[in-house]
Each structure stands twice: as structure tokens, then as C-alpha cells.
């Protein structure tokens, strides 16, 4: 039996989020309504989402020995995310993201990678080998990307690879992406990322292209339209829940947590999509990527009568 249900490997950032009246265009102006500083990072958000659903999770990453880095570690510990796979660098600065969120929930992000770009190898490869799923998300740096590829190549068959490419990786060449996709069990891009990855304009056609690359399950995040999930045999278009959007930051990460929870719990493909949609909808109702993430009791209340049949 594996020690972890899932281990995340991606950038660790402190998110500095500004609520603004609108996203300013070039040469334009806007004004700030509110400000929040919260822990972030795509894979990190997903692991917190899984932990709140009482999954056993850990993380591989890097922070600096500065206030931001210590706060990220402290928040992980508070959320019951194992931190033994995280390196604390004596020099450099912890990654930071400046995010601007409009009244309509639109956002613009500016990334300072910091020591995330200094990851060149994974010193504790056995740490990832103790997981049922290894969840990869994007880095800015080239060296960090190759560290992920190296780890993916060395994974035992007992570990299933989960991949959320983000726009940064979706824009990479098909040859570079194939180095990860050939190991991927489940890929969870949004519609734009899928189009960039496959050069297919329709999400169904794009998902089929990834299946042909060897990916076993594709879950396409469609925002307000919900999601589309397929394994090449089953095909499900699952509508989103109708909620008021406050901030879309981390919504995709929350979806990934829900979908992975479904896979870990051996739910059907359709139920995995429904759980992903639920977590995404809870996330967008509050500012910040983690504030609105639900607990297992919240999930039980939402899916009473369908999930947890044996309880």
C-alpha cells in the first residue's frame, strides 16, 4: 500500500492578489479595491484540495529561507500536506505571483519564479515512488521542466502520472510535451491549453488526439461550461454548477483535486468530472485559490445518495 494518495511536483509561490475594478490594458489605468497575500502554486493548491478531502498527500518543490518560504511551509503543515520532499534554499527568494482580479472574476498574473527555477534534480526520487498519483504542473524554468521529465522517466509502474500543463507547458513543442505525455495516465488541460497542445480547435478532437498519444484519461476544463471527460471509450460532457464567480484563481487546480479524488476513490469517469466541477465551483466563490476549497463533509452533503454509498 502506498504511503501517499498523491504527491504534487510544481512551483511553490506566494500569491499577492489585488482586487481591481477592471484589468487595465496597455497604457490604461485601474484602481485597487482590496488586497490579500495567500499561499499558492498550481500543484500545491491541488494537494491542499485533496488534503481537505482527507487524502494523504505530499509535495516536491523548493522555497527560499525567507518569510514567504516559511509561510508556505507553515500553511502546508496546517493543511496536513507532508513537506519532506521540499528543499529549503539558503540563498535566493521564494517564488511570487502578482495577480489582479476584476469585479467580473477576470484575472491577469505576473510570475516571479525565484528558486523554483533552481530545481535541477529531484534528490528524493523514492518520495514520489510512495504515491498512487504523481501530479505535475508547470514551471517557468527550463531546468525544472527537465527535472520533471527525469522523474517521470524513473517512476515505477505503481505510480500513475497526473498532468495539468497550464499555458506555459501547453506552448512547448510537441516533442517536449511528448516526453511527459507518454507517461501520463490522466491529463487535465483547459480548452485553450488543449488547443495549443494538439493544434485541434475542438475540445473533443483535442482530447482524442491526446488519447492517441497514449494518455489514458483526458479531462478538459471548460470553465462556465463545465468539463468534458473521456478515456477513448466513454465520453461525458458535464455541465458546471451555477454559482456567483468572485475570483477564478485556482479554479482549475481545484477541479484537478476533485477529479483526482474521484480516481483515488475508484469512482466512475462521469462522477470524477462531477466532483471536479463541484470543487471548481466552490473555489471561484471566494477570493484566493484555497479559501473556498471544500471539506470531505461538504462533499458528502453535495453528493448524498450518489457517492459514499457504502457509508
C-alpha positions in Angstrom: 0.0 0.0 0.0 1.4 3.4 -1.0 2.2 6.0 1.7 0.5 8.8 -0.2 -2.6 9.0 -2.3 -0.9 11.8 -4.3 2.3 13.8 -4.4 2.5 17.1 -6.2 5.5 18.5 -8.1 5.4 22.1 -9.3 6.1 25.7 -8.5 5.6 27.0 -4.9 4.5 30.6 -4.9 3.2 33.3 -2.5 0.2 34.8 -4.3 -0.3 38.5 -3.9 -3.8 39.2 -5.1 -5.2 42.6 -5.9 -8.9 43.0 -6.4 -9.4 45.7 -9.0 -12.3 47.4 -10.8 -11.0 46.1 -14.1 -7.9 44.6 -15.8 -6.0 47.6 -17.2 -4.9 47.3 -20.9 -1.5 48.7 -22.0 -1.3 52.4 -21.2 -4.6 52.1 -19.2 -5.4 52.6 -15.5 -7.4 50.8 -12.9 -7.7 51.0 -9.1 -7.3 48.5 -6.3 -10.3 47.6 -4.1 -8.7 45.0 -1.9 -5.5 43.0 -1.3 -4.7 39.5 0.0 -1.5 37.6 0.4 -2.1 33.8 0.3 -0.1 30.6 -0.4 -0.3 29.4 -4.0 1.2 27.3 -6.8 -0.9 25.1 -9.0 0.1 21.6 -7.8 0.3 22.9 -4.3 -3.3 24.1 -4.5 -4.4 20.7 -5.8 -2.6 18.9 -2.9 -4.4 21.2 -0.4 -7.7 20.4 -2.1 -7.0 16.7 -1.8 -5.9 17.0 1.8 -9.1 18.7 2.8 -10.9 15.7 1.3 -8.8 13.6 3.8 -6.4 12.2 1.3 -2.8 11.6 2.3 -0.6 13.9 0.2 2.9 15.2 0.0 4.9 17.7 -2.1 8.1 18.0 -4.1 9.4 21.6 -4.6 11.7 24.4 -3.4 11.4 27.5 -1.3 13.9 30.0 0.0 14.8 30.6 3.6 12.7 33.8 3.7 9.4 34.9 5.3 7.4 33.8 2.2 9.0 30.4 2.1 8.4 29.8 5.8 4.8 30.8 5.4 4.3 28.3 2.6 5.7 25.5 4.7 3.7 26.5 7.7 0.5 26.6 5.6 1.2 23.1 4.2 1.7 21.7 7.7 -1.5 23.3 8.8 -3.3 21.7 5.8 -1.7 18.3 6.6 0.5 18.2 3.5 3.7 16.4 4.0 6.7 18.7 3.4 9.6 16.2 3.5 10.0 16.5 -0.3 10.6 20.2 -0.2 14.1 21.8 -0.4 14.7 25.0 1.6 17.4 27.0 -0.3 19.8 29.1 1.8 20.0 31.7 -1.0 17.6 33.2 -3.4 13.9 34.2 -3.0 10.7 32.2 -2.8 8.5 32.3 -5.9 5.9 35.0 -6.1 2.8 35.6 -8.3 1.2 39.0 -8.5 -2.5 38.6 -9.5 -5.0 41.2 -10.5 -8.7 40.1 -10.3 -11.5 42.2 -11.7 -15.1 42.5 -10.5 -16.1 40.1 -13.2 -13.7 37.5 -12.0 -11.2 38.0 -14.8 -7.6 37.9 -13.9 -4.0 38.8 -15.0 -1.0 37.1 -13.4 2.7 38.1 -13.3 5.1 35.4 -12.1 8.5 35.8 -10.4 9.8 32.2 -10.4 12.5 32.7 -7.7 14.1 29.5 -6.5 11.5 27.4 -8.4 13.8 27.8 -11.5 16.8 26.5 -9.5 15.3 22.9 -9.3 17.6 20.8 -11.5 17.1 17.3 -10.0 14.8 15.5 -7.6 17.1 14.3 -4.8 14.5 12.0 -3.2 13.0 10.1 -6.1 11.8 7.4 -3.8 9.5 10.1 -2.2 7.4 10.2 -5.5 7.5 6.4 -5.7 5.5 6.2 -2.5 2.4 7.8 -4.1 -0.5 6.4 -6.0 -0.5 9.5 -8.2 2.3 12.0 -9.0 0.7 15.3 -10.1 2.8 17.6 -12.3 2.2 21.3 -13.1 4.3 23.9 -14.9 7.5 25.7 -14.1 8.9 28.8 -15.8 12.4 27.5 -15.8 13.8 25.0 -18.4 15.9 23.1 -15.8 12.9 22.5 -13.6 10.9 21.1 -16.6 13.7 18.6 -17.3 13.8 17.6 -13.7 10.1 16.6 -14.0 10.8 14.7 -17.2 13.6 12.9 -15.5 11.4 11.9 -12.6 8.6 10.8 -15.0 11.0 8.5 -16.7 12.1 6.9 -13.5 8.6 6.3 -12.0 7.7 2.7 -11.1 4.5 1.3 -12.7 2.7 1.5 -9.4 2.7 5.4 -9.7 0.2 6.9 -12.1 1.1 10.3 -13.6 -1.3 13.2 -13.5 -0.6 16.2 -15.7 -2.0 19.7 -15.6 0.1 21.5 -18.3 -1.0 25.1 -17.8 -0.4 27.6 -20.6 3.4 27.6 -20.0 3.8 23.9 -20.9 0.9 23.9 -23.5 3.0 26.3 -25.6 6.0 24.0 -25.6 6.9 21.9 -28.7 5.1 18.6 -29.3 8.4 16.8 -28.9 9.0 18.3 -25.4 5.4 17.6 -24.3 5.6 14.0 -25.6 8.4 13.4 -23.0 5.7 13.8 -20.3 2.6 12.7 -22.2 4.0 9.3 -23.0 3.9 8.6 -19.2 0.6 10.4 -18.4 -2.3 8.5 -17.1 -4.6 11.5 -16.7 -4.2 14.9 -18.4 -6.3 17.9 -17.3 -5.9 20.9 -19.6 -8.4 23.7 -20.2 -9.8 24.2 -23.7 -7.2 26.8 -24.7 -4.3 24.7 -23.4 -5.6 21.7 -25.2 -5.8 23.6 -28.5 -2.2 24.8 -28.0 -1.0 21.3 -27.3 -2.8 19.5 -30.1 -3.5 22.2 -32.7 -7.1 21.0 -32.7 -9.8 23.7 -32.4 -12.5 21.4 -30.9 -12.1 20.1 -27.4 -13.4 16.7 -28.4 -10.9 16.4 -31.2 -8.1 17.6 -29.0 -9.0 15.1 -26.3 -8.9 12.3 -28.9 -5.5 13.5 -30.1 -4.1 13.1 -26.5 -5.7 9.6 -26.2 -3.8 8.7 -29.4 -0.6 9.9 -27.8 -1.1 7.3 -25.1 -2.9 9.3 -22.4 -5.5 7.0 -20.8 -7.9 9.7 -19.5 -8.4 13.3 -20.6 -10.5 15.8 -18.6 -10.9 19.1 -20.3 -11.8 22.1 -18.1 -14.4 24.3 -19.9 -14.9 27.0 -17.2 -18.6 28.1 -17.0 -19.4 25.3 -19.5 -18.3 22.6 -17.1 -15.9 19.8 -18.3 -15.5 17.1 -20.9 -14.0 13.7 -19.9 -13.1 10.7 -22.0 -10.9 7.6 -21.9 -11.5 7.0 -25.6 -14.5 4.7 -25.0 -16.6 6.7 -22.5 -17.3 10.4 -23.4 -19.1 12.7 -21.0 -19.9 16.4 -21.2 -20.7 17.5 -17.7 -22.3 21.0 -17.1 -21.0 23.4 -14.5 -22.8 24.3 -11.3 -24.4 27.7 -11.3 -22.6 29.9 -8.8 -21.6 33.5 -8.4 -18.0 34.0 -9.5 -15.8 36.1 -7.3 -12.3 35.0 -8.3 -11.3 32.3 -10.8 -7.7 32.0 -9.4 -7.1 28.3 -8.7 -10.4 27.1 -10.1 -8.5 24.7 -12.5 -6.4 23.4 -9.6 -9.5 22.8 -7.5 -11.0 20.8 -10.4 -7.9 18.7 -10.6 -8.2 17.9 -6.9 -11.8 16.8 -7.3 -11.1 14.7 -10.4 -8.1 13.0 -8.7 -10.2 12.4 -5.6 -12.7 10.6 -7.8 -9.9 8.4 -9.4 -8.4 7.7 -6.0 -11.8 6.6 -4.7 -12.4 4.4 -7.8 -15.4 6.4 -8.9 -16.8 6.4 -12.5 -15.3 8.7 -15.1 -18.6 10.8 -15.0 -18.6 11.1 -11.2 -14.9 12.2 -11.3 -16.0 15.0 -13.6 -18.9 16.0 -11.4 -16.6 16.1 -8.3 -14.1 18.2 -10.2 -16.8 20.6 -11.2 -18.0 20.9 -7.6 -14.6 21.7 -6.2 -14.0 24.3 -9.0 -17.4 25.9 -8.3 -16.6 26.2 -4.6 -13.2 27.7 -5.3 -14.5 30.6 -7.5 -17.0 31.7 -4.9 -14.2 33.2 -2.7 -11.0 35.2 -3.4 -7.8 33.1 -3.4 -7.0 29.7 -4.7 -7.6 27.8 -1.4 -10.1 29.8 0.6 -13.2 28.2 -0.8 -11.9 24.6 -1.1 -14.4 22.3 0.5 -14.0 19.6 3.1 -15.0 15.9 2.9 -18.2 16.7 4.8 -19.1 19.4 2.2 -18.6 16.8 -0.5 -20.7 14.2 1.3 -23.5 16.8 1.7 -23.4 17.7 -2.1 -23.2 14.1 -3.3 -25.5 12.4 -0.8 -27.1 9.4 -2.4 -24.5 9.0 -5.2 -21.0 8.9 -3.6 -20.3 7.2 -0.3 -22.9 4.5 -1.0 -21.3 2.2 1.4 -21.3 4.6 4.4 
